[in-house]
Amino acid sequence: MKYWRKYHPEINVDDPRYHQVSLIYSILLIMLAYFSVIGVLNVTLFDAAHIAVYDFSGFVLIAGIYFYVSRGSNFTVAGWLVTGTLIFVLLAFIHLAEGRNYSLIWVTILPPIAFFLHGPRAGAWVTGIVFAYCGWFFYEQLNRGIPGDLSLGAWLNFIEVATAQLFLFRYYERSRREAYEQLQTTSVTDPLTGLYNRLHLDVNLNTLLSSSRHKGLNLSVLLIDVDHFKKVNDEYGHLMGDRVLCAIATLLKEAVRECDFVGRWGGEEFLVVCPETDSKEAMTLANRIVESIQSQPLVEDIYATVSIGVAEASNNTNLTAEGVLHLADKSLYMAKSRGRNRAISMLSADSFDNALSNI
């Protein structure tokens, strides 16, 4: 486990911020080590106390940023602080060396960090401005006749490499982000219906249930099962059965609100998670779904019906995600036992048992 997780336990490996935060802490630790070691060397070995003051000042600045990052979670501000400090260090080093001893080569570490922390657009601006300044500084040194390894050829090489880096890292970072977004979409999506998959539904149900309980609000779920779906597969084939599932998925997406989560629970079952919704409102939605599906052919001349179990996690109960799903499953069983093509809501397991005894 990353050591910085003790400061930010809420950031897991699947969090989009995980690698960004890891890079921020890595840069800070490297800079802390750099300033402390070089500062000591400048005092003890090189007799350059004036440069050591700069090194120790940098150490204090980086330590302050480290403290800020470890005590907060505004990683956008932290990222800019790290980038700004890195630019200051690089440019200060280049000025102190007057461009000699290949000091300009250090500025090439900026692009991957800037693009990773700030994205293709901001990264391109930051890198472009710094590279343009370095090119101007290099050219001014040539005009002043600074001796050493500075030459017009070296200046042209720097311009070429800087331009290539700017475009290459911008392209790489944009491609990386697009690939990551595609991977995220694939990881939470059912490949057949395009709805959320069960894993994503599980995660969101737990999150929404916790949020609803914290706000003192209700949450309801609808567990939906396609009636006699095996007959559809047997009579029309599995490919046609898949088209029926996709048609039902489309109707579900059209029926729910923007704040609701709808996904494929498995096989011919679907789940709708309705935050800030009580059982009465959920039943209204469930009955609308039942009516919508039974009233029209789904694929060509194929009709189907669904049974729906509704369950509510009210703000005065301690139902877990597993508990509310269990209650929805019991309600679905009741809908099946009463003839299918209907929605049933059970407020508790006791109400289910009482209703079952009256059948």
N, C-alpha and C positions, 0 to 999 in steps of 0.2 A: 504494500500500500504506500502511496506517495506520502512523504512526511507532512506536507502542507495540508493534508486532509484533516488533521487535528484542528486547523483553523476554520476549515470550511467542510464540515462533515456532510452537508447537504448536497455537495457536488460529487456525483458518482461518475464512473467511467463512461456511462452512456449520455452524460450531460454534455451539450455542445460546448460548454465553457471549460470542460476538463483540460483539454490540451492547451488552450490559451492560458489558463491559470498556471499550469505546469511550466510553460515557457516563461511566464513573468517571473516566477520564483527562481527558475534556473538562471536567468539573466541577472537577477538581483544578487544571488549567491556568488556568481562568477565575478561580478563587479566588486562586491565586498572583498573577496579574496584578492582581486587584482590591486585595488587601492591600498589594502593593508600591506601586502608583500612589496609592491613597488615603492610605497612610501617609506617603509623601513630600509629598503635597499638604497634609496636616494639619500637617506640620512647617514647610513653606516658605510656604504661602499662607494657611492659616487660623489659624496660631499655636495649634494645639491639640495640644500634645505629649502630654497625658494620653490622648487618643484614638489618637494615633499609636502609643503603646506597645501598645494593644490591637490595632492593625492589624499591627504587626510580630510580635507574639506569634502572631497568627493565621497569618501567613506561615510562621513556623517550624513551627507545628503541621501545616499543610498540606504543607509540604516533607517532614516526617517521614512523613506518610501516603503521599505520592508514592513515597518511598524504599521503604517497606514493600510497596506494591503492585508496584513494578517488580522487587523481589527475591523475590517469592513468588507463589503462585497461589491463595491462599485468598480468593477474590473475595467470598464471603459476608461475611467479617469486614471486608474492604475496603469493601464497600457500606455496611455499618452505620457504619463510621468516617466515611465521606463524608457520610452522612445526618445523623449526630450532629453533625458539625462544621458542616454547613449550618444545622441548626436553631439551634445555638449562635450562629452569626453573625447570623442573622435576628432572633432574640429579643434579642440584645445591641443590635443596631441600633435595634429598636423601643423598648427601654428607654432608650437614650441620647437618642432623639428624643422620648420620653414620648408616643409615639403621634401626634405632630404630623407635618405635611408629608406626609401620606399614607404614612407609613413602614409602616403595616400592609399596604399593598398588596404589599410584597415577599414576604410569607408565601405568596402565591398561587403562587410558583414551586415550592413544596415538593411538591404533590400529584403532578404528572407524574413527578418524579424518584423519589419514594418508591414509587409504584405500579410504576414500571418496574423499579427495582432489587430490590424485595422482594415483588412480587406483590399481588394484590387484598386478601388478608386482612391481612397485616402492614402494607401501605401504608395501608389504611383506619384501622387502629389508630393508627399514627404520625401521620397527617394529622389524624385526629379529636382526638387529645390536644393537639396543637399548636394547632389551631384553637380548641379549647375554652379553652385557656390564654389565647390572644390575645383571645378574646371577654371572658373574665373581666378581663384587664388593661385592656382598653378601657373596660369598665364601671366599674372602679375609678377610672380617670382622670376619668370623667364625675362620679362621686360626690365627687371631690376638687376639682371645679370648675376643672380645667385649662383655660385659655383656648385659643383658636385654632380650628382647623377641626373640633374634636371636638363631636359632637352626638348626641342620641338617634337621630335619623334615620340618621346615618352609622353608628352602632353596629348598628342593625337591618339596614342594607344589607350590612354586613360579615357578619353572621350568615347572611343569605340567600345571599350569594355563596359563603361558605365551605361551607354545606350543599350547594348545587348542585354545587360543585366536587368535594366528597367523593363524592357519588353518581355524577356523570358520569364522573370519572376511574376510579372503581372499575368501573363498567360497561364503559368503554372498554378498560381493561387486561384484564379477564376475557375480553372478546370478542376482543381481539388475541391473547391466549395460546391461546384455543380455535382461532382461525383458523390460528395458527402450527403448533399440534399437528396439525391436520387436514392442513395442507400438508406437514408432515414425513411423516405417514403415507402420503399420496398419492405423495410423491416416492420412497419405498422399496418401494412395493407394486405388484405386477402386477395390473392392473385386472380381469383375467378370473378368475384363480384365488384372489386374495387372499394369495398367497405373496409372499415378497420378490422384487424384480425383479433383473435382472442387475447393474445398477449397485451396488445395496446388497450383493449377494453378492461382487462384486469387492472392494469396500472391506473387508468383514468377513473375507474370505479372507486378504487381505494383513495385516490387523491380527492375526488369530488365528494365522497362520503365524509372525509375528514374536514374538508372545507365547509360543507353544509352544516355539520355538527358544530363547528367553530362559530358560524354565523347564526346558529339557532334556526336553520331552515330545514325543510323536508327534502327528501330525494326519493325518486321512484324508478323502478326498472320494469321493462317489459320483456319477458322471455317469449319468443315467438317460434312456433313450430309449424312447418307445412304439413297439412293433413294428408295422410295416405300418399306420401311422396314416393314410396317404393313402387306404387302402382304406375305412377308417371314414368319412372325409369323402365319398368317392365314393359309397359305398353308402347312407349314412344322412343325408348333408348336413352342412354345416359347423356349423350350430347344435347338432346332436347331437354332433358332434366336440368342440365346446366343452364340452358337458356331461360328456363322457368325461374331458377334461382336468381339469375341476373335481373329478370323482369321484376321480381318481388323486391330485390335490392333497390332498384330504381324507384319503385313506389314508396318504399320506406324512406328513402332520402327526400322525396317530395313531401311526405307527410309530416316529418318531424320539424322541430324548430331549429334555428341556427345554433342554439346553445346545447342541443341534445347530441349525444354520441350514439351512432348506430353502427353496428358491425355484425359480422358473421361469427356466431358462437361456435359453430361446428356442424358439419353435415348440412341438414336442412333447417338448422336452428339459427335464429338471429337474436340479438340483444340490443335493446334501446335503453340508454341511461339518460334519465331526465332530471337534471339538477333543479332545485327550487320548485319542486312539483309534488303535490300531495296525491293520494290515491284516487281522489275524485277526478282531478285533472288528467291523471294518467289513464284512467278508464275511458275518459272522453277521447283521448288520442287512440287508445287501443281499439275502441269500437269503430272509430273512423278508419283505421287500418283494415280491420276485418271487412268492413263494407266495401272499401276501395278495391281490395283484392278479389273478393267474390263477385263483384259486379261487372267484370270485364274479362275477356280472354287475355291471357298473359302472353302466349306465343301462339300465333296462328289461331286455331280453334280450341286451344287447351285452356281449361279453367282450373282453378285451384282455390282452396280455402286454407285458412290458418287458424290455429288456436293460440291464445295468448294468456300467459300468466302474469299478473301484475302484483308487485310488492312495493311497499313503502317503508322507507327508513325515516321515521319521524324524528324530530329533534329531541324528543323526550325518551327515546329508547337507546339502547346500547348495541343495536344490531351491527355486526361487522359486515364486510363485503360478502363473506361466505354465507353469513346468516340471511342477508336480504336475497341472495341468489337462491338459497335453499327454499325460502318462502315463495319466491317466484316460481320455482320448479314445482312446488306443491300446488300452487294455483293453476299452473299449466296442466298438471295431472287432473285436477278437478274439471278444467275446461274440456279435456279429452273425454273424461268419464261422463260428462253431461251431453255428449253428442258432437263435439268439435265445432268448428266454425263459430267461435265465440271467445269472449274475453272474460276472465274471472279474476277478482281481486280478493285475496285473503289477508286480513290485517295481522293475523298471528297464526302460529301452528295450531293453537287450540281451536280457532274458528274453523280451520281446515278439518280437524278431526271431528268436530261437531257436524259440519256439513256432510262429511263422508258417512257418518252414522245414519244420516237421514236419507241416503240414496236407496 
